[in-house]
Amino acid sequence: VQLQASGGGLVQAGGSLRLSCAASGTIFSINYMNWYRQTPGKQRDLVAGITSGGITNYLDSVKGRFTVSSDDAKNTVYLQMNSLKPGDTAIYYCHARLRTTTWGDYWGQGTLVTVSS
């Protein structure tokens, strides 16, 4: 199983980006998919997540600006990021709790988001 993240880049403050993360391989079920972010020297923080039932959760600082969604048919999770701030600059990682032959946790390779002031 692989998670492939894409969509990062450089954007000015106030701008928008949309991240995508597609899970591929032999997948029988996905419990939830998340987006985390990390900056140098800091821990990786959960930014947003969505369950298979469509329940979402967000980091307080991104509520109202970021929207997480998923396409179950494509095993893909998205993160629409609006009104971006320099403080959102980080490497964004996708994560999935899914079942192949057993349940496990899988991570994507990370995509860099840079927000300039």
Secondary structure by P-SEA (a helix, b strand, c coil): cbbbbcbbbbbccccbbbbbbbbbcccccccccbbbbbcccccccccccccccbbbbbcccccccbbbbbcccccbbbbbbcccccccccbbbbbbbccccccccccccbbbbbbcc
